[in-house]
């Protein structure tokens, strides 16, 4: 396992992974049982368009803002909407290519794609929207990050610091969880883990994503 500043000792991490899977499996089942299967339709539509176009435009990003329930009444939205759609697509096309590059590890691809999106307004702080865009670009490889995911990671004792490069370290962490999950991880993707983490980190039992 590649060492990072967020990586605990190998033996400790193995034990943490085992306990995490004890929580993730029932959390994922509860998520699937309680959240409407229609909720992710917007995300799937954006992902399907991105599969064909190889980029995301302003309309796609706006749809993901709604899907993530982020505020559109902020200055970065005005700045992003003021850019030509061709420019937005040129940037996101590079990010899409990066996260789909299987020559890179999952964490390296995530870090590269996240760094490219930094060029656009709205993507210079936080990872929630950026992670949604990158996951739409590579749904079976990337994963969504938000404050509920962070809360779940903290609760499970899985360290993820807010220092620069967090999204790449997040995907590296999920990659290691998948590898350490053995038979329990069969059929799981990083996206499946993020929904289980999201459900684990929710403040109340009401479905909202």
C-alpha positions as a printed NumPy array, in Angstrom:
array([[  0.   ,   0.   ,   0.   ],
       [  1.377,   3.389,  -1.025],
       [  2.099,   5.532,   2.02 ],
       [  0.672,   9.034,   2.345],
       [  0.451,  11.479,   5.215],
       [ -3.04 ,  10.104,   5.857],
       [ -1.957,   6.45 ,   5.933],
       [ -1.761,   4.72 ,   9.343],
       [  0.442,   1.729,  10.044],
       [ -0.4  ,  -1.246,   7.821],
       [ -1.628,  -3.495,  10.639],
       [ -3.753,  -0.711,  12.081],
       [ -5.216,   0.094,   8.66 ],
       [ -6.133,  -3.542,   8.066],
       [ -8.076,  -3.586,  11.332],
       [ -9.769,  -0.273,  10.48 ],
       [-10.778,  -1.628,   7.065],
       [-12.358,  -4.673,   8.635],
       [-14.42 ,  -2.553,  11.002],
       [-15.323,  -0.165,   8.17 ],
       [-16.749,  -2.963,   6.037],
       [-18.888,  -4.066,   8.987],
       [-20.522,  -0.623,   8.754],
       [-20.425,  -0.048,   4.982],
       [-22.292,  -3.184,   3.945],
       [-25.482,  -2.563,   5.981],
       [-25.266,   1.19 ,   5.268],
       [-25.241,   0.552,   1.523],
       [-28.224,  -1.79 ,   1.87 ],
       [-30.13 ,   0.844,   3.867],
       [-29.267,   3.519,   1.299],
       [-30.632,   1.391,  -1.547],
       [-33.763,   0.546,   0.437],
       [-34.586,   4.07 ,   1.61 ],
       [-33.509,   6.417,  -1.219],
       [-35.729,   6.635,  -4.305],
       [-34.111,   5.006,  -7.304],
       [-35.24 ,   8.082,  -9.262],
       [-33.022,  10.418,  -7.252],
       [-29.853,   9.719,  -9.237],
       [-31.525,  10.09 , -12.646],
       [-29.9  ,  13.497, -13.196],
       [-26.477,  12.118, -12.338],
       [-26.932,   9.15 , -14.691],
       [-28.097,  11.416, -17.526],
       [-25.026,  13.628, -17.133],
       [-22.767,  10.57 , -16.965],
       [-24.307,   9.139, -20.146],
       [-23.838,  12.423, -22.016],
       [-20.265,  12.653, -20.788],
       [-19.616,   9.106, -22.013],
       [-20.514,  10.227, -25.536],
       [-19.127,  13.783, -25.553],
       [-15.999,  13.313, -23.449],
       [-16.613,  16.613, -21.668],
       [-19.11 ,  18.464, -19.483],
       [-20.66 ,  21.795, -20.356],
       [-22.282,  24.466, -18.24 ],
       [-25.668,  22.741, -18.475],
       [-24.179,  19.508, -17.136],
       [-22.466,  21.312, -14.251],
       [-25.696,  23.16 , -13.434],
       [-27.536,  19.841, -13.287],
       [-24.949,  18.45 , -10.881],
       [-25.284,  21.547,  -8.688],
       [-28.973,  20.694,  -8.294],
       [-28.204,  16.996,  -7.765],
       [-25.732,  17.845,  -4.994],
       [-28.177,  20.454,  -3.604],
       [-25.533,  23.181,  -3.702],
       [-26.335,  26.882,  -3.731],
       [-26.413,  28.566,  -7.138],
       [-26.667,  32.018,  -5.536],
       [-22.921,  32.543,  -5.284],
       [-20.406,  34.624,  -7.228],
       [-18.65 ,  31.621,  -8.723],
       [-21.842,  30.66 , -10.567],
       [-21.919,  34.058, -12.27 ],
       [-18.241,  33.732, -13.157],
       [-18.705,  30.222, -14.557],
       [-21.813,  31.14 , -16.543],
       [-19.925,  34.102, -18.023],
       [-17.37 ,  31.787, -19.625],
       [-17.939,  30.41 , -23.143],
       [-19.261,  26.858, -22.981],
       [-16.467,  25.842, -25.361],
       [-13.906,  26.943, -22.765],
       [-15.645,  25.004, -19.987],
       [-15.746,  21.916, -22.199],
       [-12.084,  22.271, -23.12 ],
       [-11.133,  22.198, -19.43 ],
       [-13.51 ,  19.399, -18.45 ],
       [-12.43 ,  17.316, -21.442],
       [ -8.89 ,  17.251, -20.047],
       [-10.235,  16.299, -16.612],
       [-12.385,  13.529, -18.109],
       [ -9.369,  12.131, -19.945],
       [ -7.338,  12.184, -16.73 ],
       [ -9.807,  10.262, -14.555],
       [-10.315,   7.663, -17.298],
       [ -6.587,   7.076, -17.711],
       [ -6.044,   3.535, -16.445],
       [ -2.281,   3.997, -16.673],
       [ -2.691,   6.076, -13.513],
       [ -3.745,   4.665, -10.168],
       [ -7.21 ,   5.648,  -8.987],
       [ -5.73 ,   8.19 ,  -6.577],
       [ -3.343,   9.661,  -9.153],
       [ -6.122,   9.988, -11.719],
       [ -8.347,  11.688,  -9.149],
       [ -5.611,  14.116,  -8.138],
       [ -4.836,  15.004, -11.756],
       [ -8.469,  15.502, -12.717],
       [ -9.114,  17.592,  -9.619],
       [ -6.113,  19.779, -10.397],
       [ -7.408,  20.462, -13.897],
       [-10.873,  21.471, -12.67 ],
       [ -9.215,  24.027, -10.381],
       [ -8.972,  26.227, -13.486],
       [-12.738,  26.812, -13.481],
       [-14.695,  29.128, -11.142],
       [-16.443,  27.139,  -8.416],
       [-13.787,  24.448,  -8.327],
       [-11.011,  26.217,  -6.434],
       [-12.174,  25.347,  -2.923],
       [-13.943,  22.278,  -1.622],
       [-14.338,  18.963,  -3.4  ],
       [-18.097,  18.308,  -3.449],
       [-18.924,  19.678,  -6.911],
       [-15.571,  18.699,  -8.412],
       [-16.008,  15.143,  -7.195],
       [-19.508,  15.008,  -8.722],
       [-18.138,  16.149, -12.087],
       [-15.259,  13.672, -12.01 ],
       [-17.545,  10.822, -10.929],
       [-19.919,  11.61 , -13.789],
       [-16.88 ,  11.369, -16.06 ],
       [-15.834,   7.958, -14.693],
       [-18.744,   6.478, -12.694],
       [-17.135,   3.095, -12.054],
       [-13.787,   4.57 , -11.024],
       [-14.307,   7.847,  -9.166],
       [-16.479,   8.688,  -6.14 ],
       [-18.336,  11.655,  -4.684],
       [-16.945,  13.444,  -1.639],
       [-18.848,  15.754,   0.714],
       [-19.055,  16.707,   4.377],
       [-21.19 ,  13.666,   5.246],
       [-18.592,  11.366,   3.708],
       [-15.929,  13.163,   5.755],
       [-17.986,  12.732,   8.929],
       [-18.343,   9.016,   8.248],
       [-14.61 ,   8.63 ,   7.616],
       [-13.871,  10.431,  10.886],
       [-16.338,   8.202,  12.722],
       [-14.714,   5.078,  11.279],
       [-11.234,   6.287,  12.205],
       [-10.149,   6.581,   8.566],
       [ -8.002,   9.693,   8.385],
       [ -8.503,  12.156,   5.531],
       [ -7.027,  15.586,   6.189],
       [ -8.15 ,  18.793,   4.427],
       [ -4.662,  19.605,   3.155],
       [ -4.175,  20.118,  -0.625],
       [ -4.651,  16.973,  -2.69 ],
       [ -7.481,  15.662,  -0.511],
       [ -9.555,  14.266,  -3.378],
       [ -6.659,  12.182,  -4.677],
       [ -6.008,  10.836,  -1.179],
       [ -9.721,  10.097,  -0.789],
       [ -9.739,   7.897,  -3.9  ],
       [ -6.51 ,   6.259,  -2.779],
       [ -8.229,   5.455,   0.516],
       [-11.277,   3.995,  -1.23 ],
       [ -9.024,   1.982,  -3.518],
       [ -7.342,   0.459,  -0.482],
       [-10.702,  -0.274,   1.119],
       [-11.743,  -2.151,  -2.024],
       [ -8.498,  -4.102,  -2.071],
       [ -8.703,  -4.97 ,   1.635],
       [-12.375,  -5.873,   1.495],
       [-11.648,  -9.294,  -0.048],
       [-14.88 , -11.202,  -0.755],
       [-16.96 ,  -8.527,   0.965],
       [-15.889,  -6.009,  -1.678],
       [-16.942,  -8.2  ,  -4.612],
       [-19.111,  -6.188,  -6.991],
       [-18.47 ,  -2.922,  -5.171],
       [-17.189,   0.236,  -6.85 ],
       [-15.729,   3.361,  -5.278],
       [-19.105,   4.991,  -5.934],
       [-20.83 ,   2.269,  -3.912],
       [-18.528,   3.02 ,  -0.997],
       [-19.221,   6.745,  -1.224],
       [-22.985,   6.175,  -0.991],
       [-22.462,   3.921,   2.036],
       [-20.262,   6.571,   3.638],
       [-22.817,   9.253,   2.826],
       [-25.553,   7.219,   4.503],
       [-23.338,   6.535,   7.507],
       [-22.522,  10.219,   7.891],
       [-26.056,  11.586,   7.561],
       [-27.284,  13.666,  10.53 ],
       [-30.772,  12.118,  10.435],
       [-32.476,   9.108,   8.861],
       [-34.405,  11.109,   6.258],
       [-33.297,  10.207,   2.692],
       [-32.071,  13.225,   0.734],
       [-29.757,  12.109,  -2.02 ]])
